[in-house]
Amino acid sequence: MKKTPDIIWKICGMRDLQNVCAVAELQPNYMGFIFYKDSPRFVGNQFEVPANLPTA
C-alpha cells in the first residue's frame, strides 16, 4: 500500500501484539492504545508498547 501524504491515517484500539506489529508495518501516522480499564479495547495490565515501534 502506497502512503498518500495528504491523508493522515490513525488506527485505534490496538491490543494484540501480533496485530500491533502487522499494522506498524503498514506505517500509519498514528496508532492508539486504550488504557481505560473499563473499555472493551483495554490493552490489559501487562501491555507494553513494543520497543521497535517507531515513535515519530
Secondary structure as UniProt FT lines:
FT   TURN            5..6
FT   STRAND          10..11
FT   HELIX           17..25
FT   STRAND          30..31
FT   TURN            37..38
FT   TURN            40..41
FT   TURN            45..46
FT   TURN            51..52
//
